[in-house]
Structures are given as structure tokens and as C-alpha cells.
Amino acid sequence: MTSADLVLPPTDQQTPTAALLQAPDAQALEMAIGDMHVLLEQHGYVVAVYPSGISPAHERRLFSVRSVLESDRIALVKVDLPPLGVAVLVRQLRQLSICDFSPGVVASAARLLTHYIHAGALLHSVTKFDRVPVDLRTHAKSWVPGSQFAVVAGPEPQLVRVGPKADPPAGPEFATHLMTAKGQSQSEWVKETLAPAWQVQAIHEFALPSESPAWWGTGKLVEFAAYLPDISVLYQLVSSVRRENCHWCGMELIGDRCGFCSSPLPAAENRMHSAGVLSHEALAPPLS
């Protein structure tokens, strides 16, 4: 992981923590290479997940370390999720790492799991927000005192103005938990309105990641992410997808791209079991 404030606490005693891959201004290259070498010696493989919003210098550092070590056991997985969504995804991969999946499956599972994380935020302004298309009318409304907007960045972009007669954005059709993180906002809309509408089974609070205000374009926000919390459901989801061997590096993978070398799977081989990626009924237990 590239930031300590994106490491959520483990869900149980078996879930491992995440190692921190620091930015160039925080650690010399020689130290970064040494730390990565130790990780490889201890664990055999490293799956380094990093958000698309990190600095170009930090991203170059990750590739430089892998290049210097000349290792094919380091997967660099770039994720286009908001900060809290990235934190949730990393913890899910940590959960899967203790299962009987190969490193290649764990790395390529990141792309699959992003489709099951509903990541968004309650914003008090969208004037500086450019992650989801915002029309001029919405921008104009954001100048009205007291305006609030519910934005979902993924898996499908949504933006709605919050109001007494407005419906919340569409949410997951399966059982989830909701992670929330407050910025400079006192609104309880996420807990009091969104959570019941999405029928989440539990709400958890976490400190707002330092990268969140820049990602959302404002510090007046409440970030949230709905996710699958149960390791058995995550296991079932990943297990439902056909496994292949990468034709380039030989690593096992699921989906259409290798998590280690990023080589795409030939189109004819990019297929799933007849059951597909789990139905919503099979994906999660009944809502309580």
C-alpha cells in the first residue's frame, strides 16, 4: 500500500496487515529496494496496490524498485477508486491472501472486486469536482448555500442533488457493510438516509484518508464505500471465475488481464464458468 491511512484495521486475527511502500520524498531508493527485497524473501510474492491519484514520482518509484530487483514476483496493481474505496479493496485482498488462491489470482482479483465496491461521497460543493461529469446547472446549484450532492464514482457514476424529495443514488443489490469517513461536514445524511436506502447490514467509521479532499475537490464531505465484508462470500465470488495461465509470464489469473505482467488474455480464452460471476442471490446472504 502507498499510504498508511489507507490501511483499514483487520477484520479478524487471521487477516494480515499491509506493508507501506513510501513515496520518494519519504524514503531513499536504496531503502525502498531493501524493504521490497525483505518482503519478497518473507512472503515470496508482493501485490502492490496503489491508487491512480498518487504522484507520478511515487508511481515511477514503484516501477523503479521492481526494475532494479528484476523480479517477476511483484505485481503493481493500479486502481481507479476513491481513497476509501481503495482502502476497502486492499483489505479484501488481504483477506483473500490467506485463502488457497495463488498470488496471480489474488492480484487479478483486484479488478473483479472493484465492480462490487460502491464508492462515493456526500459533497457540499462540486465546483472543483471532475471525476464524474457535472453539467453547468449542477455547478450553478452548488453555489447555493446548504446545497449537498451525493456522488457515486463506481461501479457506475452517479450524481444527485440531496433534498427532501430526491431519491438517493442507486446502490448495491446484495448485502453489504458501509464504511464512512467524515471530512469537514456535520451531515448525517449518509447514515440516516443512504444506509437505510441501500439496506446495509452494518456501518463502520474510519478516519478520512489524507488524499480524499484532493480526490473529491473539497474538504467538506463524507466519504463512503459499500462492500462485501464476508470472506466466505469473497472466496465464492473469486472462485466462480474461470482460471487461466498467463501466456506471457505463466502466472495464474482470472478475468482478462494478468495481475503481474498486465498482459491481456487472448479473447478466445477470456471466458467464465457457465454460472458466470455469481448471481446476486448467490453472492450474499439474505438481508436482515
N, C-alpha and C positions, 0 to 999 in steps of 0.2 A: 504494500500500500504506500502511496506517496504523501500521505498526511496523517498525522496521529489522531486528529479529531474526526477522521472518517472510520475509525476502528470502533465498532459497537461492542459492548460487553458480550461475552459468550452466552449462549442460551443454556448451556449446561456445563458440567465439569469435563466433558469429552471434547467440546468444541475448542480447537486451538486458537491462539491469538494470531495477529498478523504482524509480519515484520515491516519495519518502516524503511522505505527507500528514499533517502533525503535529497533535497534539491542541491544544486551545485554551490549555492551560497551558504549552505549549512554544513557541507561535508566535502573534503578534498576527494578527488577522483581516486587516489590510491586507497583511501579508506573505504570508499564505496565498492571498489573492486574486491577488497579484502572481505568486507561483510558479505558480499554476494557469494564469494568462494566458500565461506563458512556455511552459508545456508545450503549450498549445493552439497557440501560434504555431510551435513547433518541430515538433510531430507531427500537428497537425490535429484529432485526437480524443484523449480521455482515457478509459480504462476503469479506474475506481477500485474495487478490490475490497476489502471490509472485512468482518471477522468480526462475527457477531451479538452477540458478547460485549463489544464496545467500549462505552465510556461513552456515555450519552445525549448529553452535551455534545459529544463528538467526532463523533457521528453528525449532530447538528444543525449542526456546523461545516461538514461536507461539503455539506449541502443549502444552507446559507447562501452558501457560495462559489459554488455553481452558480447560485443565485438572483440574486446580485449581478451575476455576469457575464452573466446572461440567455442562457446558452449551451445549445443543444440538442446540443452535441458532447461532453458529459460524461455518461458512464454511471456510475451509482452501483450497484454490484452487492453486495448483502448476502448473505453466505454462512454457512450454519449448519453449519460443520465445526469440529472441534477445531483448535487453533492450528497444529499441524504439518501437518494436512490442508489448512488454508488456504494455508500456505507452499508446499506441493506444487502446489496448484491454480494459484496465482499464477505459478509457474514454467512450468507447462504453457501458460498463456495467453500468457506472454512468448514461448514457443517458437512458438505459433501466430501471433503478431503479425507475424512475418517471412514468413509464407506469403501466398498470394494471396487471403486472406479479407478481406472488408470489415470495418470496425470493428463494425458491427452483429452480424455473425456471431461475431466474437471475444467480444463482450460476452455474447451469449446462449448461447455455448458453455459458459460457466461452470456453468450449471445442468445441462447434459448431463454434463460431466466429473465432477461430484460423485458421480454414480452409479457411477463406475469408480474411486473412491478409497476403499479400505478403511482407515478411520482409527480408531485405538483406543489403548489403553494398558494396561500391566500396573500394577495398583494394589495397594498393601499395605493399603488400607482403603477402604471405600465408605460410611462413616458420614456423610460430607458430600457424597456424590456424588448429584446429582439429574438428570443429563442422560438417563439411561436408567432405567426403572422398576426399583427394587430392593425385593424383598419383605423382610418382617421377619426371616425365617430367615437370609437372606443378610447383613442388617445385623448380626444376632447373631453370625454366624460371623466377621465382620470384626474382632470384638474378640479373637478367639483369636490368641495370639502366633504369628507366622510365616505368617498367612493371606495369600494373594495371589489376585487376581482379574484375569481377562482380560476387558476390556470393548471391544466394537466399537461405536462410535457411529453409523457409517454405512458402507455404504448401508442395511444392516438392523441395528437394535440387537440386541446380544447381550451376555450377561454369564454367565461361567462361573467357577467356583472352580478355581484351578490346583492340581493334585495329580498324583501318580504314575499314577493310574488314570483321570484326567479327560481327555477329548479337548479339544484346542484349539478355539476358535470357528471356524465355517466361514469360509473365505476366498475369494478370487477364483478363478474357473475359467479364468483366462487368465494369460499370462506377465506378471510384474510385477517391479519392484525394490522394496526395502523401505527406507524412511527411518526411522531410530531416533534418539531423543533421551533421554538419561538425566537424571533428576532425582536425588533423594536415595535412590537404590536401587542396590544392587550386583548385582541379579539378572541372570543371563544367559539367562533363560527365553525372551525374545523371539528372541535369536539362535540358541539351541541347540534350541528346541522349536518355536516358532511358525514361524520362517523355513523349516525343512525341511518342516513340515506344509503350508505354503502354497506350497511349491516355488518360492520366489522365486529369481530369477536373479542377484541381487546385493544386498548390504546396504551402505547408506551411513549414516554417523553425522553428526549435526548437533547444535549446542548447543540445549538445551531452551529454547523460547520463554518469555519472562517471564510471559506470560498463562496458561501451561499449568497451574501449580499451582492457580490460582483456577478454571479451567475444569473440572478433574478433581476438585477438592475435597481435594487432598493434594499435598504436595511429594515424597512417597515413591512415585515412579512411573518407568516407562519408556514414553514415548510412541512410537507407531509409525504409519506410513502406507504401505500398499502401493499402487503407482501404475503407470501406463503411462509408461515413460521415453522411448520411441522417437517422435521427431517424425513419422516416416512413418506410424506407427500412429495417432497423434493426428489427423493430417491425414485419414487414411482414415475414421476414426470421425466426425469433424465433417462431412466431405464426403458421408457416406452419408445425412445427414438433409436432408429437403426444405427449400429456402429459400423464404421468403416476404418480402413487403414489409409493414412495419407500416402498418396502415390509419390510424394516428393521426399518426406523425411521418415515415413514409416510409422509415425505416431498414430495411436487410435484416436478417432474423433467421432463426434455426432454433428449433424447439420451439414452445412455446405462449405465449411472452411476450417482448416486446421488451426487449432489454437496456438500451436508452437511456431510453425513457419509461415502461417497465413496463406498457404497455398489453397486455392479453391478446389473443391471436389468436382471431378468431371460430371457434367449434367446428368448423364445416364445413371450415375451411381448415387445421385443425390435424392434418396427416397427414404421413406419411413416404413415402419411396420403397417400392416393393414389397419390397425387400430388408430394409427396417426399419433399425434401428440395428445394424449389423454382428453377425453371429453370432460366438460365441466362437472358432470355428475361424478366421474371417477376421480377428478382432480382433488377434491377436498371433501371433508366430512360435512354432513348437513349443518345448516346454520342453526345456531341455538337461539 
